Amino acid sequence: MHYDTHQIMDYLSCYLPEKKENTKRAIKCHLINTQNILEVLIDVESFFSELIGENTIPWEIVPENYLIDLINENKKEIRLPFFSAESYFPEFRTENIAVNPTRKLAFRQGNIDFTLIGARGRFDINGPPLTPDLSVPVNAGIYIGSTRAFTGVIQQINEGDILFITQYQRFLRAGGYFQMTLKQEQEDTVITGRGIIPEVPATTAETAVFDSRRVPVQVDFLQYRRVFPLSELMALQPGDTLPLPAADNHLITLEISGQRFAQGELVRIGEQYAVEIHHIFHKGE
């Protein structure tokens, strides 16, 4: 399955611990194979001990261009079976694929310490890659539906406008990767399906001229958030009931790829549900 950076980082954050800040020197590079790219910070001391053997080099003061030259001269494959059965090779690029540079996940392979800050590509993830810490609290969103729209439409939305919910289906989403569809049966909320959501690449004709106003996006309508223990979410299966509190207000938050951009009130127009926009979020809010 192909995943974008948001999705794979959200997924892995349930299984890899957050990197704690330390003062040890690290160097940023891309680990690349034919399937995917990992943007990582590699602990210099442990990496070069593995690369050239035990040494007494004062890595904290060695210029970065020297470190890069040394890695390129002694380039070796790096096996990270956690992410891929195929070996990786380090490359140094100016491209940044991390969407949130402050989000750092720690992992260790052999004696080398890595910090993952971004990832992109194909990952064969059909189940938990590691034994997770089931006590981890997971912030999940309860949504009431979604709408497909073009970026040009979203950019022109103003307070007072109405946006219809074209796919009225309740679902729970934890991060950007795990989703359960829900159905209301009298007073119970019943799970009807669950799974990992792959990225669906947009397809356009090869001869089409790019139009930034015609990029398709999915708007998700968030009702509220609730924290679950990871163990509870992982144990739930289709047919199980999910105890959910009633929403304490009628405000709905509109999101694209997990990022909020507007908020409004749920209304019903004829047979369709919609949201009347009360507030547009701006950068920094």
Protein Blocks (a to p, Z undefined) as FASTA:
>chain_A
ZZdfklmmmmmmmmpccddddfbdcdddddddfkbccdddddfklmmmmmnopafbdfkl
gcfklmmmmmmmmgccdddfklombdcdddddfbdfbfblkbccdddehjbccddfbdcd
jdddfbdfbdcdfkbccdddddfbdcdddfklmmmpcehiacddfbgcddddehjlbccd
dddehjbccdfbdcddddddddddfkbccdfklcccdddddfbdcdddfklmmmpcghia
cdddddfbfbdcddeehiafbdcddddehjbccdddfbdcdehZZ
